[in-house]
Amino acid sequence: MPDPVPHLLDVSALGYRYRGAAHAALIDINLRIEGGGFHALLGPNGAGKTTLFSLITGLSALQQGGVSIAGADIERQRLTALSRMGVVFQQPTLDLDLTVEQNLRYFAALNGLGAKQARRRIAEELARFDLTPRRRERIRQLNGGHRRRVEIARALLHEPRLLLFDEATVGLDVPTRQQIVDHVHRLADEKNIAVLWTTHLIDEVYPGDAVSLLDRGRVVAQGTCRQLLQERKAADLKQLFAQLAARDYVAREVAL
């Protein structure tokens, strides 16, 4: 029999504790993404989302459990694993003094794209994000929304199978945030890319999205948003999270 197709993301029994911390940041996390689509990792600030993101992307060393990207172990096959994902971090990582096109060219070179392939891919992604007229503008001239579009375009240049976002809309105004969320949902559908979107903003999760609810370092529920609401007889995600996770979540963190 042929070997089974590996999950695009496989997080198994992951645990993590910061040095000197009284409690673990992550406890027995299991998370699997098999194919394309939008997968939301939802939880309040301090739930462990960024720690999990750091472990998945290899920024922090594993302590317990394992992470693989399309079958490549993040520690033993780091370069292969990283080549199969695109990442958009919460903090901007563009060079402000380079133009949009220069930033993309630099990233393409880092990922081993030849000159001809890089030109083609850059042109495609600039067009996708309506950035072609801005290709020669320096990043510092762009507003926050356009900078975020450049970062997403950059993450797509090497055509990854998995796209990771860590609180990617923090600091953006509501209309810009909604445009980006809508665009990434369409991207997941049209290109059959698997998206893992970490957020504490419940309006960024759509009814058909797969959801993992994270609170105090534990996954407290998994399923599609619609299924979880039906199972728990919750009116909306705000109520669902109040039931399953932090009881004071509604008062202290939720954003609509």
N, C-alpha and C positions, 0 to 999 in steps of 0.2 A: 504493500500500500504506500502511496506517496506521503511524504511528511506533511503534517497539517500546516496550513498557512499561519505564520506567526501574527499575533496581535500587533497593530501599529504602535500601541503603547501597552506595556504590561508592568504594572507596579505590584509587587508581591510582598506582603507581610512587612511593610516598611515601618521602621521605628527610628526616632531621632530625639536625642536630648542634648541641649546646649550645655557646655561645661559650667558647672556650678548651679544649674537650674534645679529648682525643687521638683518640677514636673516635666514630663516628656513633652516635646513640641508636637510629635506625631506618634500615634500608637496603632500598630497593626493595620496600616493602610493598604487596601487592595483596590486597584483601579485598572480596568481594562477597556481599551478602545479597539474595536475590531475593524471598523471601516470608516468611510467618510461620514461627515455630519458634524453638527455643532454640539459639543459636550461642555456643559457649564460646571465649573467647580465653585460652588457658592458657599460663602460663609462670612461671618463678621470679621472685622480686623482683629488679629490675634488668634484666629482659628487654626493657623498653620499652613495657609495657602502658599505664602511666599517661601516658607521652608520646603514644602513639597515641590514647588516649582524649581527651587535651587538644586534639589537632589535629582529631579528628572533631567535637568539640563547639564548636570555634571559640575555645577559651580561649587557644590558642597560634597564631601566624601560620604559615601554610605556608611552607616553604622550597623544597621540591621535590615535584612530583606534585600530585594533586588529590583532593578529597573532595566528594561530592555525596550529598544525602539526598533520596530519591525524585525525583531529577532536578534538585534545587536545589543550586547550587554554594555551599559553606559560606562562601566569601569574597565572591563577587559577589552572592549572593542570601541573605545571612546570616539575615535575619528569617524568610524563607520556609522555609529549611532548618531553623532552630531550632524553628519551629512544627510541624514534622513529626516531632519526636523528643521523648521524655521522658527525663530524666536523673536518675540516683541516684548521687551522688558518694560516694567513700570517706569523706570527712570530713562529718559531719552539718552540714546547712545550715538547720535549722529555728530559728525564733525561740523560745527557751526560755520567754519571759515571756508568749507568746500561747497561747491554747488551741489544741487540735487543729483545731477548726472555723475559728478565726480565721486560722491558718496557711494552711488550704486556701482560704479566701475571698480572702486577699491574693494568692495565686498565681493563682487564677481571674481576678481583676481584671487582673493583669499580662498574662495571655494573652487578654484581650479578651472573656471570657465575660460575657454579660449576667446581671443579678441572678437571673432566673428559671432560666436554664440553669445557672448556678453552683449554685444551691440543689439542683437535680435531680442534677447530676453529683456534688456533694459527698455527698449522701445515698446515692447508688449506691455510691460508693467506700468510704464509711464502713461500709456494710453488707457489702460484699465482704470487707473486712479485719476484720470483727467489732470495729469501733471505735466504733459508734454510742453505746454506753453511756459512752464516754470522750470524747465530742466537746467537752465543756465543761471538760475537765481541761487544765491547763497542761502544756506539753511537758516541763518539768523534773520533773513528777510521774511521768512514764512511764519504764519500763525501756527498755533498749537495743533489745529486739525490737519493742516497740510503737512506739518512735520510728521504727524502720526501716520499719514498715508504713505509718506516716503519710507518710513520704517517697515510698514507692512509690505510695500513693494519690494524692499530690500530682502525681507525674509522669504519672499517667493521666488527670487531670482534663480536659485538652484533647483527649483521644482520639488520641494520636499513633500513627503507623504503625510507629514504631521506638522501642524502649525500651533505654536504655544503662545498664549497671551497672558501676561501677568498684570492684572488691573490696568489694562491698556488705555482706559478712557479717563483715568484720574486727572482732574484739573481742567477738563474740557467743559465747555458750556453744553447745556442739554441738547440743543439741536445738532451740534457737531457730534456729540456722543452718540445720538440716535442714528445719525448717518453712518458712522463707522460700524456700529453694531449691525445695522441692516446690511451694510456692504459685506461684512465678514460672513453673515448668514448666507447671503447669495453666493459668495465665493465657495463656501463649503458645499453647497448644493450643486453648483454648476461645474466645479472642478473635481468633485468627489474627494476633497481634502478633509482629513480629520482635524478638527479644531478643538483644542482644550482651552477654554476661556475662564480664567479665574477672576472672580468679582465678588464684591459685597453689595452690589446694586441689583436688586431683584427685577427691575424693569428691563434689564439686559437679557433676561431669560425668557424665551418664547415657549408657548404651550407644548410644542412638539419636540423641544430640546431634551437631550439626555442630561440628567442632573445628578451630581454627587453633592450632598449637603455635608459640609465639614464644620465641626464645632469642637473646640477645646482639644484639637489634635486627633479627633476620631471622625470617621465617616458614619453619620447617623442615619442616612437614607440614600438609596440609589434607585434610579428609574427615570422614565420620562416625566417631565413636569406634569403633564396631564394625568398620568397614572398615579403619581404620588398624591395629587390633589384629590383624586377620586377615592383612593384607598383610605386616606385620612379624613375624608369628608371636610376638607378645608376649602374656604372660599377663594383663597389666593395664596401666593407664596409667603406673603407676610404672616398670615395665620399659620401656615404649615411650619414655618421656621420657629414660630413661637411655641408650637406643640412639640417639635422634635429636638430642638437645640436650646440655645440660650433663652431662658425664660424672660430675661430683660432685654432681649434683642430689639423688640419693637420700640422701646423707649430710648435705647441708647445708640442704635446703629442704622436701622433700615432707611433706605433712601428710595423714594418713589419718583 
